[in-house]
């Protein structure tokens, strides 16, 4: 038997056993998880958000990503040799009524692909959750995996690509195949969602079309990514959504100082304010 984890509505996880190679527990009529059409068909009617998160984990639409995520899960990094890797698509993490959504790139091979939780188990996530904790938006600044007690307050984290890609570089086709999951996530969050932080140029470029598909009006010319960029979109009903750009929390950016903790916290604080989330009075990200 292969141990895999399924998610509860509150973003937690419960362990269940599946026979390796057995059909998915949540079959989608008329389409196989191996089909390139699976994300489009399965995401279209998935609700509430917990169902979307669950169905998403069955997806096998991108052969290159499936091969890579499963190879990494089989071979494992030496430091995690005794751990059971998730090795499947990683859904978003956080409450279904989140007012702020943080969108990255894709799960890390030995981070989310190992733990089964977005931004969890790698240094990029350590930086992000530390900043969210400083702002009072996460119960802890440490994220090790499901069962660590971490909860997010008014914030959800996700990505435009849900499988770990080789060299952290999804192809344009893989990005586009995965887009329906993000579109549906945005639709389901829509009634509460007030702000989005897009990490890096990839997150910015991948999410803007998803926002348009979810019913938000994009200005012309299309906004250009930059750290600290901010643009206000409106839904078809006129509901505002503030979109913020931020350098990605990658080791490359944080180790070189291109993105400092203060820079990250400043953007997150601005986004949280736009979303109407309460924060400690001194949590502004202005410190050096």
C-alpha positions in Angstrom: 0.0 0.0 0.0 1.1 3.6 -0.7 0.3 6.2 1.9 -1.1 9.4 0.5 -2.8 12.2 2.2 -6.1 13.8 1.7 -7.2 17.3 2.8 -9.9 18.4 5.2 -11.9 21.6 4.7 -9.8 23.6 7.1 -6.6 23.1 5.1 -5.4 20.2 7.4 -4.7 16.8 6.2 -5.7 13.3 7.2 -3.9 10.2 6.2 -5.6 7.6 4.1 -4.3 4.6 2.3 -4.5 3.9 -1.5 -3.4 1.0 -3.5 -0.6 2.1 -5.8 -2.0 2.6 -9.3 -5.6 2.4 -8.2 -8.1 4.7 -9.9 -8.8 8.0 -8.2 -11.3 8.2 -5.4 -13.1 11.1 -7.0 -13.6 10.0 -10.6 -14.7 12.8 -13.0 -17.3 11.4 -15.5 -16.1 11.3 -19.1 -12.5 12.2 -18.6 -9.4 10.4 -17.3 -6.9 12.1 -15.0 -4.3 11.4 -17.7 -6.1 13.5 -20.2 -5.0 17.0 -21.0 -8.6 18.0 -20.7 -8.9 16.8 -17.1 -8.1 20.1 -15.4 -10.7 22.0 -17.5 -13.4 19.4 -17.1 -12.8 18.6 -13.4 -12.3 22.2 -12.2 -15.3 23.6 -14.0 -17.9 22.2 -11.5 -15.7 21.5 -8.5 -17.1 23.1 -5.3 -16.7 24.0 -2.5 -13.0 24.7 -2.3 -12.3 21.6 -0.4 -13.6 19.5 -3.3 -11.5 21.4 -5.7 -8.4 20.8 -3.6 -9.2 17.1 -3.4 -10.0 16.5 -7.1 -6.9 18.4 -8.1 -4.6 15.9 -6.4 -5.7 13.2 -8.9 -4.5 15.2 -12.0 -2.0 13.5 -14.3 -2.5 15.8 -17.3 1.2 16.7 -17.8 3.4 13.6 -18.4 6.7 15.4 -17.9 5.6 16.8 -14.5 4.1 13.4 -13.4 7.3 11.6 -14.3 9.4 14.1 -12.4 7.3 14.5 -9.3 7.1 10.7 -8.9 10.8 10.1 -9.6 11.7 12.6 -6.9 9.3 10.9 -4.6 10.9 7.5 -5.3 14.5 8.5 -5.1 14.2 11.2 -2.3 16.9 13.5 -1.0 19.2 11.9 1.5 18.1 14.2 4.3 14.5 12.9 3.8 15.2 9.3 2.9 13.1 8.0 5.7 10.1 10.2 4.9 7.1 9.3 2.6 6.9 11.8 -0.1 3.5 13.2 -1.3 4.5 13.0 -5.0 1.2 14.3 -6.4 -0.2 17.7 -7.3 -0.2 20.1 -4.3 -3.4 22.1 -3.7 -3.6 25.5 -2.1 -3.4 25.9 1.7 -5.5 28.2 3.8 -9.1 29.1 4.6 -11.9 29.0 2.0 -12.9 32.6 3.0 -9.5 34.1 2.6 -9.4 37.8 1.9 -5.8 37.7 0.7 -4.3 35.2 -1.7 -0.5 34.7 -2.2 0.4 33.0 -5.5 3.9 31.6 -6.2 5.3 29.5 -9.0 5.1 25.8 -8.3 5.8 23.3 -5.4 9.4 22.6 -4.7 10.6 19.1 -5.5 11.7 18.4 -1.9 9.3 20.9 -0.3 5.6 20.8 -1.3 6.2 17.7 -3.4 7.5 16.0 -0.2 5.1 17.4 2.4 1.9 17.7 0.3 1.4 21.3 1.5 2.1 24.5 -0.5 5.3 26.4 0.5 6.0 23.9 3.2 9.3 22.1 3.8 11.7 24.4 1.9 13.5 27.7 2.6 11.3 29.7 0.3 8.3 28.8 2.5 10.3 29.5 5.6 10.8 33.1 4.5 7.1 33.5 3.5 5.6 32.0 6.6 8.0 34.0 8.9 6.7 37.2 7.2 3.1 36.1 7.6 3.7 35.2 11.2 5.2 38.6 11.9 2.1 40.2 10.5 -0.2 38.0 12.6 -1.5 36.2 9.6 0.0 32.8 10.4 0.0 31.0 13.8 3.7 30.2 13.5 6.7 31.2 11.4 7.8 27.6 11.1 6.2 25.2 8.6 7.5 21.6 8.6 4.5 19.7 7.3 0.9 18.6 7.9 0.4 18.1 11.6 2.7 21.0 12.6 -0.4 23.0 13.8 0.2 25.8 11.3 -3.0 27.8 10.5 -3.3 30.9 8.3 -5.6 33.8 9.3 -7.4 35.3 6.4 -4.7 34.2 3.9 -4.4 31.4 1.5 -1.3 30.4 -0.5 -1.4 28.6 -3.9 0.5 28.5 -7.2 -0.4 28.5 -11.0 1.3 25.1 -11.4 0.5 22.4 -8.9 3.2 19.8 -9.6 6.9 20.2 -9.0 8.7 20.9 -12.3 12.2 20.0 -13.2 14.6 22.8 -12.5 11.6 24.8 -11.2 10.7 25.7 -14.7 7.3 24.7 -16.0 6.8 24.9 -19.7 4.2 27.3 -21.2 2.0 24.4 -22.1 2.2 23.0 -18.6 1.3 26.4 -17.2 -1.7 26.7 -19.5 -2.9 23.1 -18.8 -2.9 23.8 -15.1 -4.6 27.2 -15.4 -8.2 26.0 -14.9 -7.4 25.0 -11.3 -6.3 28.5 -10.5 -9.3 30.0 -12.3 -11.7 27.9 -10.3 -9.9 28.7 -7.1 -10.2 32.4 -7.8 -13.9 32.0 -8.6 -14.6 30.1 -5.4 -12.6 32.7 -3.3 -14.2 35.6 -5.1 -17.0 36.6 -2.7 -14.4 37.2 0.1 -11.2 37.9 -1.9 -9.9 41.5 -1.8 -6.2 41.3 -2.5 -3.6 39.1 -4.3 0.2 39.0 -4.0 1.9 37.6 -7.1 5.4 36.3 -6.4 7.8 36.8 -9.3 7.4 37.5 -13.0 6.2 34.0 -13.6 3.4 34.2 -11.0 2.4 37.6 -12.4 2.3 36.5 -16.0 0.6 33.2 -15.2 -2.1 34.7 -12.9 -3.3 37.7 -14.9 -4.9 35.5 -17.6 -6.4 33.4 -14.8 -7.9 36.5 -13.3 -9.4 37.5 -16.6 -10.9 34.0 -17.0 -12.3 34.3 -13.5 -14.2 37.5 -14.6 -11.9 40.3 -13.6 -11.3 43.1 -16.1 -7.6 43.7 -17.0 -6.5 47.2 -18.0 -4.9 47.8 -21.3 -2.0 47.8 -21.8 -1.6 44.8 -19.5 0.2 45.7 -16.2 3.9 45.0 -16.1 5.5 43.1 -13.2 7.7 44.8 -10.7 8.4 44.6 -7.0 5.9 46.8 -5.3 3.7 47.1 -8.4 0.0 47.6 -7.6 -3.0 47.6 -9.8 -6.7 47.5 -8.9 -9.0 45.2 -10.9 -12.7 44.9 -10.9 -15.0 41.9 -11.2 -17.9 41.8 -13.5 -20.1 43.1 -10.6 -17.7 45.9 -9.8 -16.0 44.3 -6.8 -12.4 45.6 -6.5 -9.4 43.4 -6.2 -6.0 44.9 -5.5 -3.1 43.0 -7.1 0.5 43.4 -5.8 3.8 42.4 -7.3 6.6 41.0 -5.2 9.9 39.4 -6.0 9.7 35.7 -5.4 10.8 34.2 -2.1 13.4 32.0 -3.9 16.7 31.3 -2.3 18.3 33.1 -5.2 16.5 36.3 -4.3 16.7 36.0 -0.5 20.4 34.9 -0.4 21.5 37.7 -2.7 19.5 40.4 -0.9 17.4 41.2 -3.9 14.4 40.4 -1.6 14.9 41.2 2.0 12.5 40.3 4.8 11.6 43.9 5.2 10.7 44.2 1.5 8.5 41.1 1.6 6.8 42.1 4.8 6.1 45.6 3.4 4.3 44.2 0.4 2.4 41.6 2.4 1.4 44.3 4.9 0.1 46.6 2.2 -1.9 43.7 0.7 -3.3 42.7 4.1 -4.4 46.3 4.7 -6.1 46.4 1.3 -7.8 43.1 2.1 -9.0 44.6 5.4 -7.1 42.1 7.6 -6.2 43.1 11.2 -2.5 43.1 12.0 -0.4 44.2 15.0 0.1 47.9 15.1 3.9 47.7 14.6 3.7 45.1 11.8 4.4 47.3 8.9 7.6 45.9 7.3 9.4 49.2 7.7 12.3 47.7 9.8 15.7 47.5 8.2 
